[in-house]
Amino acid sequence: MRDTHGALALANDPWTVEQTIEEFIEWGTGRGHSLATLVAYDKALRKNFLPWCQAQGIERLEDVTLRIIDQYHNHVRSRPRRDGKPGTVSGSTMAWLNRPLRTMLEWARQRGAEVSKFQITDPAEKVRVVRIIDDAEQRKLENYARQRGQRDYLIVWLMGRRGLRAEEVVLITQEDLLEETYDGKREHYVRVMGKGRGGHGAERKVPLPPAVYREMHQLSANPPPTRSEGYVFMSRKPPYGRLTAKALWQMVSAMGQFVLKRNDVHPHLLRHSFVTKCDRRGMNDRQIALFAGNHNSIKRYSHLGHRDGTEILRENDLD
C-alpha cells in the first residue's frame, strides 16, 4: 500500500531503522530526486548510519534520540580522514552526512513514525576566505584567451561575465543560440541546461550581447574537421570531439598560472567572482539566478568582505 506521496506505507509497528532507510530511498527515487541526491542517501544512510546502528544494537527508529545522534557524530568524528591528511572528518563532511538523516527522520515523522523531535545541528565551519578574480584580472584573462583563439575567449567570457559552470559551457550546441524579438527589438540568448532533479537540468536563457552572440555563431560555423552533435566548443586535437569539462578546467587553471601568477584559478572561481560582483552591485538573489541558475547564489557563491561594507556605506551616504 502506498501513501499519498507515492512511498510504500510501512506496515510494521514499530518502524525499524533499516526498513525506514529502504522505504525513504525508494520514496526519493519515485519522487525523481537527482542521482547525486540518491547517492548521498545511499552513502549517508545505508553505508554509514545503518551499520553504526546495527553495531550498537539500535533496531527501532523510536530509539533514535538526540543522544544517539550525538554518539553517532562522535563516532564519525573519530575516524581518520580518507585523504590521509592529519585530523578527523571535516565539518563539511559532517554536514553532508547529516542532511539525508535529517530529511529521513522528518519524512518518517510526517508519516506517523514515533520519532523524538530534536534538531540535528551541523558543526560550525570555518569561513572560507576566497580571493575572487577582479575586473582587471578578468580582462587580462580575456585578452590572453583572445590571443589563443575565439573559442578560448568565449569560454572565459561566458564563465567570468555570465557565471556559467564548466559543465554547462561544454554542452552548449548550435541550437542553444537563440535570437528573439520583443517590442520590435532583437535580443540574443544562450540556452543553458543547469542542475536539476531526476537527472534533468533546469533550463534557463542567459542574455548575450550581440557581439558575443555573433562570435558564438561564427565559431559553430567553422568547426574542426569533424563536429560532434552540433556542440559549439570542440577539442582542437584529434578526434576533434566535444570539449570536456576536465579539459576546460585544465585550460583555465593554466591561464590563471601563466597570466595572473595564481594557483587558485579554476572555472568555478570565475562563477564565484561573477556572483560576488553582482552582489556588490546590489542585485538580489532572484536577479542573479537569471544568470547563474541557483536561487541560493548569494549564500553559496558570494564572498563579500569588509571593504564591500565600506563601499556600500559610502554609496548610500551612511558612513
C-alpha angles and dihedrals in degrees: 000000000000129000125229091272094057097255123127110261111239109240101188120086119232101037117237123222094234095048092046092053092050093047092047094052090046089051091051091050091051091048091057099248113176121267090247090055093048090049088052090051090050096048098040098041110023099034102033116018098035097050090048091050091049091050090052094046093246108148107150122071091221088065090063102101134160089265090056091049090052090052090049090051091051089051092051093046091052093060118098119248115269092224090062094242118138118266135042135288112315124246091246090057090050090052090048090053093046097053098070091040092052092047094047094051092050090046091053092044091055089054095055103269116150099243122154113244110243138136119248105212126199120231116260111267125215110251109251116232105216121186104211127207107261126213094267092051091047090055091049091053092048093048092051092044089051089058089053092052147278094287096056093045093053092048093053091044095051094049098040100039102031103027097236119167119241089243090055096048096054092051096056112121134191089259090059092066104094133189116192134174123225121177090345093307123115117229129186131217143169116222112226129193106211134175119313146149128286094019092297120118126232105246122222135168114229117202118239131195111246092248094055091044091053092048092051089051091049091050093051090047092056104051129170116267090287129026124209115221095319098296115163099214112058135176116258092215128076130302082034097216128157114307109257126227089239092056090047091053091050091049095050093044090052091050091052092052095046101039105028099025088231127133095196098067117117136143095268091054087061088055092048090049093050093051092046091053091049089050090051090053091055101255114152127228095263091053093048090047089064087069106023097037097221121107090205092051098128094046093046105034111020118098108188117174139192093281090059090057089053092050093048090052092050095047091051096042091243100126 
